[in-house]
């Protein structure tokens, strides 16, 4: 269920007629960014259909594009060899905010076409295949928040990325008046995403000045992750075209609300029916759903690196912020980590842990791996459903409190090793370790404010 994406023959025809002049072939990196090449339609009709080569460093550098050591895939020791991006022709779509442009998501492979096991899209595809062996088909939808800034990349740089001006100064969440002020941007975003076959359900003004929320439609896991990536890219592109900057940082500033990516998911059985909603427990939850939830609660902390991948991610998770800081669950309760919502075919789990900085391929994969393990182990959820304020619970299991702790747990986890393989565990543990190292040597504005005059 890919949605109404463009077929390859249609793309060839549009290139031949001159309606498409540029083809983008892209793939996700570890950080949840798209690395890509733009090619002419003429080149695509020739060698470009076989894909594009690029340096393997794209799966081995830091958030700041530093050439981090410690990766087997790429580095000075093997000369930073090429990898290949093989187009997935089921993912062709218009990229209409740029004239006469088409977009294709691709899979990172070795030059001989063999799989790169640590590539995020490959990790998710392999996990989807494991669910299929159990007769299960996962559905996902991302619910993304971001800030709009009255800045350009140049003005943000000139300000040292501090004292940035949000699009609005005052707080008017959920109101039509604030959404109307933003309709010039949000309306254009909705229209362009519709043309790109990225289905948006709704948008709204969020709980901070200049913050908006964008909800994507439910679809199959791989398509949902692809749409998430195209949405982020388009949201940033369209903002720049309107003289704005859109940022998906988890925590833009200590005195502003965090930006989340709540992930909704459910499973279909081999008959295409909800595997979550037979009501076996008298509350609308099937045994499969209970065990899936139990697996998530048992194993998500081990894979927390896939939900909170930056040092900034952890600044969002504080009590009283609508972001969880403990491992809790409950029915329609926005203070918990795992919220159960919907009835019947719409019965689903909302994972409220990730911030907007999350890589959807990795987060979806971690949810599926943990839930599948729970089904296999017949796990039950930890504790009772939370009624009331989960932040008041003192004995709930803790979540990792910073990137270093999350990396330590990930690196030594039996669950991570058996679910994803030793190569994935080693690669992403190094990613976390290098990210912590890079952040540890930075002199912050906080340190200057506290110490410059007093010490």
N, C-alpha and C positions, 0 to 999 in steps of 0.2 A: 504494500500500500504506500507507494511513493508519492501519491498526489499527482496532479496533472503536470508533470514535468515534460519538457520538450524531448522529442525523439531525435535520434542521431540523423536520420534522413531528413527530417524537418530542418535541423540546423544546417546541414549541407546545402539544402535548397535556399535557405535564407542567406547563407554566405554567397552562393552563386548569384542571387538576385541583388546583392549589395545591401540588404537590410541588416545583416550582421557583418561588421568589419573587424571586430576584436573578440577573441576568445580567451577567457581567463581560466587557467587550470590551477587549482589550489588544493592544499591539504593542511590539516591542523598540526601545529607543533605541540610541545609538551605544555606550554603556557596557555593554550587555548586561543592562540592567534593563528591566522591563516598565512602560510607562506605560499607564494604564487608567482606565476609568470603570465604576462599578457603576450599573446601572439596574434599576428595578423590572421584573418580568415584564410588567406591564401596559404600560409604556412600550415595552418591546422588541416586544410584539405590534403596536404602532402604528408610530411613526416609527423606533424603535430598530433595526429590522431593516435599515435603510439605513445604519447605522453611526453614529458619533459624531464630533463635531468637537472639536478641542482646539488650543491654541496651538502653533504650529510651533517654539517654543523647545525642545520636547522633543527635537528633532533638532539643537539648536544650543547646548546649555549644557554646562558642565563637570561633572566628577565631583562637585563641591560645589554644583552647580546655579547656578553663577555665570553671568551673562549675557555670555558671551564674544563678542568682536567677530570679524569676518572671514568670516562665512558669507553666501553669496548667498541661501540658502533663507530665512533668518530673521534678524531684527535690528532695531535702531532705524531703520535706513534705509528699511525697507519696512513698519514699524509692527507687526512680529511678527504676521503674518496667521495665520489658521487653517490647519490641515491637517485631513484627514478620515481616519478609520480605518474602512476597509471590511471588514466581517466576512468571514472565510473560513469558509463554512458546512461545509466538510469537516473543520474543526478543533474542532467543538463537543465538549465533554467535561464530565462532572461535575467540580465543585470541592468534593469532599465534606468537607474539613476545615472548611468553613463550611456551615452548615445551609441546605438548599434553594437551593443556588447552582450555576449553570452557568458555564462559561468558554468564550469564543470568541477565538481569535487572529485578528488583523486585519492588513491591509496599509495602511500610511500612503500616502495619495494627496493630490493637490491637491483643493480643494473641487469642481472640475469633474470629478473622477474620474480625471484623468491621473496617470501614474506619477511618484512621487518617486524619482529614480534613486539617491539616496544613502541611502535607507531600507534598513537591514540585511537585512530579509526579502526585499525586492525584489532586492537585489544577489544573494542566494543563488538566488532563483527564476530570474533571468536566466542565472546560471551553469549551473544544472541544464538549462535549455533549450539552452545551447550544447553540453553533453555529449550531449543527446538527438539533436542534429543529426549527431553522430558515431555514433549507435546505441548509446550507453552510458548506463547508469543507475547513479548513485552510491548506495552504502549507507554509513551512518555509525552510530557509537555513541560516546557520551561516557562517560568514566570519571572521575568527579568526586570530589575530596577536599574536606573542610571540617573546621573546628574547631567543637566545641561548647563554649560558655563558660557558667560558672555566673554569668551576669550578666543584667541587663535593659538595654534601651537607655538607661534613666535612670542606672543605676549605672555603666555604661561611660562615659557623658558626665561624670558627677560625678568619675570617676577621671582625666579627661582622656585617656581611651582608652589608658592605660598601666597596667601591673601588673594586668592582667586575669586572672581565675582560670579556667583551663581546667577542663573537667568532671572530669578526672582529674589527679593529680599525678605518677603513675608511668607508665612505658612498658611496655606489654604488647601489642605488635603481633601480629596474626594469631591471638591466643589466644581460645579459646571463652569463657574466664572473663571477659575484658574485653568481648567481644561480649554476653555475658549481662548484664553490668552496664548495657550500653547498650540492651538489648532493649526497654525501655519506650519509648524514642524510636525506635529503628530499626524495631521491629516495627510501630509505629503508622505510620511513614513508608511502609513497604512496603505495608501494607494500604490506606492512603489513595491511594497512587500506583496501585495495582492498580485501585481503584475509578475513578480518573481516567483509566484507559487509558494510563498512563505505565508501561511495562513495565520493572521492575527485575529484573536477573538475580541479583545477589547484593550483599551488603554485608560489610564487614569492619572490624576495628580496624586503624588505620594506624600509621605509624612515628613517632608523637609522642603525648604525653598529650592525650587529648580529641579526637584526630583520627580521622575515619572516612572510608571510601571507599564510593562508591555506583556500581555499574556498571549502565548502561542496556542494554537489548536493541538489537540491530542492526535498523535499518529504513531506509526511504528518507530522503534527505538532509533535505528540508524537515520531515518528521515528526520526525526525530531532533533537529533544532534546536528545534522546538516543544516536544518532550518535555524537552529539556535545560532550557529556560526554565521550564516548569511545575514540574519537579523542584526547581530552585533556589528558586522562590517558595514552594512547599509545604514544603520543608525549613526555610526560615526561619520560615514561619507556624507550623508544628507545634512548632518549638523554642520560639517565644514562648509558645505555649499551654501548654508544660510548664515555663515559668520559665527557659528557656535562650536563648542567642543562638547562631545558626549563622552563621559567617562563611566566605566563599569568597575572602578575600584570598589572594593568591599567597604572601605571606610575612608571617605574623602577628607574628613576633618574630625577631630575629637569631639567637637560641639555640634556636629550634624549627624543625622541618622545614617545608619549603614545601608548599603545597597545589597539586597539579597537576590538569590536565584532559587526560589522555591521550586522543587521538582515534584511533579505529580506523576504517578505511575500505577499501572495495573497490569494484569496478565489475562490473556485469552487462552482458553483450552483448545484442544485439537478440533473442536466443533465450532470455534469462533465465538463461544460464549464466555462471559466473565468467569474467571477462575477464583475470583475474590468474593463472590456475593451469593453463595447458596444459603447463607443464614444458618449454618450448622450449629453455631453457638447461641442462637436465639437473638443475636444482636446485628445480624446482617453480614457476619464475617464467616467465610468458609474456613475449613481446616487449612487449606492452602494459604489463605491470607494470614491466618494466625502464625503459621510456621514461617512464612516469608518475613513477617514483621519480627518474629522471634529471632530469625537469622540476622536481620538487619541490626537488631539491638545487640546481639552477641558479637558481631564481627565488624560493624562499621567503625568502631574506634581504631581497629588495626589498620584500616584503609583510610583513615582520616585525612592523610596527605592528599587524597584524590578529591576531597571536598573543600579543603582549606589550604591552597597550594602556595600562598605567599605569607610573609610576615605580617602584612597588612590585614590578611583574612581574620586574624584572631582579635584584632581591635574592635571588630563588629560584635563579637559574641560576649555580651555583658547582660547581667540581669536587668529586667525592665525595659528591654530594647526591642522586643519581638524577635530577637535572635536567641537561639537556645545556648545555654552554657552547661547543660547536663543532659544525660540520655534518658528522656522521658517520652511517654506516648499518651494519647488521649483522643477522645471523640470531639471533633470540631473545637479544638482548644489551641489558640495561637500562642500559648506560652510553652508548648512542648516542642520536642525535637521532631517527632514523627506524629503527624496529625492524620486521623482517619476521617475521610469525608465522602459524601455522595451515597447514593442508595442504588440497589439493583445493579444494572449494567454500568452505572457511573461510580460504583464503589472503588475507592482508590486510596493510596497512601501518599501523603504530601510530606516530603522530606524538607524540613525548614532549616537544615544545617548550612547548606552552601551559600556563599556570597556570590555576587554578580561576577566575580573574578574567576569563577570555576571553569574548568575545561569539561564540557558536557559529555564528551566521549568517556573520559575517565570516571566522572561521577556516576553516570548511568551504569558503567561497567561494575563499579564497586557495589552499587545497590543490587544489581542482578547477581553478582557473585555471592554477596552476603545472604540475600534472600534465598537463592538456590541451595546454599549450604543449610539454611534453616529448614527448607522443605525436606532435604535428605536426612537431616538429624531429627526432624519432627520437633523443632524448638518451639517453645511457647514464649510469648512476650515477657520481658523482665518486669515484675511488679504488676500492680493493678493500673488500669487506666487512670490518668490524672484527672481529677475533678477540681476545678479551681486553679489557683496560681502555681504553676510548676516551679517558679523561682523561689517559692517558700519551702520546697522540699529539701531537706538537709542530707538525706541518705541516698539520693539517686546516684547512679554511676556517673562518674565525671568524664568529660570529654577532654582530649588533649588541649592544653592551654596555650601552646605556642608551636611554632613550626619545628623547633628542635625536638620537642617531645613527640610530635606527630611522626617525625622522621625516624626517631629511635624506635618507636613502636612498629612502624611499617617495616623497618629494616630487619627486625628479628621475628616477625610474625609468621607462624606456621600457616595461618590462613592465607595471607598474601602470597606466600611461596607456592602453595598448592593450588590456589585459585588462578593465579596469573603466570606462574613460572618464575624460576630463579633469575632469568635475564631481566624480566620486567621489574622484579623486586630490586635487583641491584641497580638498574638504570635510574629508577625514580628515587630510590634512597639517595643516590649520588646527587640527583637534582635537588632534593630537599636539603642535603648537607651543604651543597655549594650555595644555595640561596641563603641559608643561615650565615654562612661565612661572609658572603658579600654584604649582608646587612650589618654584621657585627662590627665592621670597620668604618661605617659611615658616622660622621659627626652630625647630629640632628639639630634642628632648630630648637627643640626642647632643651637640649644640653646648653646651647648658647644662651637661651633666655635665663636658665637657672644659674649658670656658672660664670658667664662672661664678666659681669660687673662685680660679683660677690667673691670670687676666688682670686 
